[in-house]
Amino acid sequence: MNMLRMEKKIKQQWMSLWFVTIWSLWLVRNNIIFENSSFQLDEVMNLIYLHSWNILCARYSDFNYSYMEWVLHPSSCFS
């Protein structure tokens, strides 16, 4: 894979992470408003980790990192 293609893929992965973060915050916001739940930062982070890992695994066949690797060192999984 050439360097330009690699950079594009890494950018797309970061954009996927951005999308999942915004989407997870939206879900939490809806739960707070409509289900009278409270904001728990650790739950939000867990949602972001889980959803982003699932999307990256499904979208990129060479994303072969375990969930634990993703949680502990997410930025190193993009290199």
N, C-alpha and C positions, 0 to 999 in steps of 0.2 A: 504494500500500500504506500503510495507516494505521500510526501510530507503535507502537501496542500489538502489532500483528501483526509489525512489523519486530523489536521487542524479543524476541518469542517465537521468531522464526526465528533470531536471533543466539544466543539461549540454547540452542536446539536444536543449532546448529552447534558451539558450545563443548562441549556434552554429547557430541556425536559425537567431537570431538577427545579428550575425556577417556576415552571408551570405547576408542578406538583406542590410546591410550597404554597403558591397562591391558592390553588384549589383546596388544599388541606385547611388553610386559614379560613377560607370561605365556608367549608363544612363545619368547622368549629364555631364560627360566627353564627351560622344558622342554628346550631344546637343551643347556643347561649340564648338566642332570641326566641326560638320557637319551642324549645324543650326545657327552658329555664335551667340549663346546666351552667356550670362554672368553668372558667378558663383554667386549664392545667397545662403548664408549659411542657412537662414531660410527656403528656398524652399527645400534644401537638407534634412534638419532635418524633415520637414513635410513629405517628401517622405519616409524617413526611418521609421518614426512613423506609417504612414498609411500602408505601405507594410508589416512591421513586425507585426502590430496588425492583419491585414487580414490573414496572414499566420498562426500566432499562434492560432487565433480563428478557422481557418479551420482545422488545424492539431491536436489540443488538445481539446477534448470535454469539459474538465474541466477548460479551460481558459475562465472564465466568467467575464472578466473585461470590463468595458466600455472603449471607445476610450479615453475619458477624464482621466480616472484613469491611463490608459497606458501612456498618454503623461505627466501627472503630476508626476507619481511615477513608472516608468517602472521596476526598480529592485525589488520593493515590490510585483509586480505581479508574480514573479518567486518563491516566498517563499511558 
